[in-house]
Amino acid sequence: MRTMFTILTTLLFSMTLMGAESFYGTWKLNVAKSKLPCSADLTSETMKIVETGPDSYRNVVDVVLKSGETRHQEGANRVFDGKDDAVPG
């Protein structure tokens, strides 16, 4: 019984860790529910975080304003190495 409990606990813990990669992905702002001051000017906003290496990522933001203007912004390549790095701009 004790062995079965250990195996079951180990499997559940490993499955939890496998689901921890949710940092990368695409998020869309729900403008209707947003309480941000700038959301009154937005039609839509999409943010995408892309993995660029084993310990690095970059973010891309696409915005569409009510005036029809679109904006595209790409963030610098960020590295998770535990060191302080200068950010351009």
N, C-alpha and C positions, 0 to 999 in steps of 0.2 A: 504494500500500500504506500509506503514511504517513497519507494522508487518511482511508482506511478505519479505521485504528487510532484516529485522533483522533475520528471520528464515533462509533465504537463505545464508546470511553471516555466521551465526553460523554453518550451515552444511558444507559449504566450508572450513571454518577454522578447524573444527574437522577432516575432511577428510585429510587435509594437515598434521595435527599432527599424524594421523594414519600412514602416509607414512614416518614419520621421523625415523623409526626403521631401516634405511638402513645402519647403522653402522656395523651391524653383517652380515656376508656373506662370499662369496668366490670371490677372485680376481685373475685373471691370467694375467701375464705380457706379453704384445705383444713385443717379442724380436725384431721383424723386425722394429718396430717404436720406440723402446727405445733408448734414448740418454745417458743412464747410462754407465759409463766407464766399469763396470763389465759385461755388457750384451753381450760383444763379446765372453765370455766364456760360456754363458748359452744356453741351448736348450729350457728349460722352467722353469718357477717359478710360484708357486701357493701359495697364502696367504689366510688363512682361519681365521676369527675372530669368535669365538664361545662364546655365552652367557653362563656363568657358574652359574649365580645367578641373583637376581633382579638388582643388581648394580655392577656386576663384569663380567669380560671376560678374555679369554686367546687367544693367537694367535699361529697359527701353520703355518710354512713355509716349503714347499717342493721344492727343487731345483734339477734340472737335468743338469749336465754339459756336454759339448760337448765330453769330454773324456768318458762319460757313467757313471761317478760317480754320486751317488745320495746323497743328504743331507737332513736331517729332523731336524728341530729346533722347539721346543715348548717354548713359552714365559711363564713367570711367571703369576700367576693369578692376574690380576689387579682389583682393587676395586675403584669405584667412590664414595668415602665417603667424599671428601673434605679435607682429612688429608694427611700429608706427610707420606709415607711408604718407608721403605728400599727396594731396589731391589736386590735380590740375584745375585751373580756373578759380 
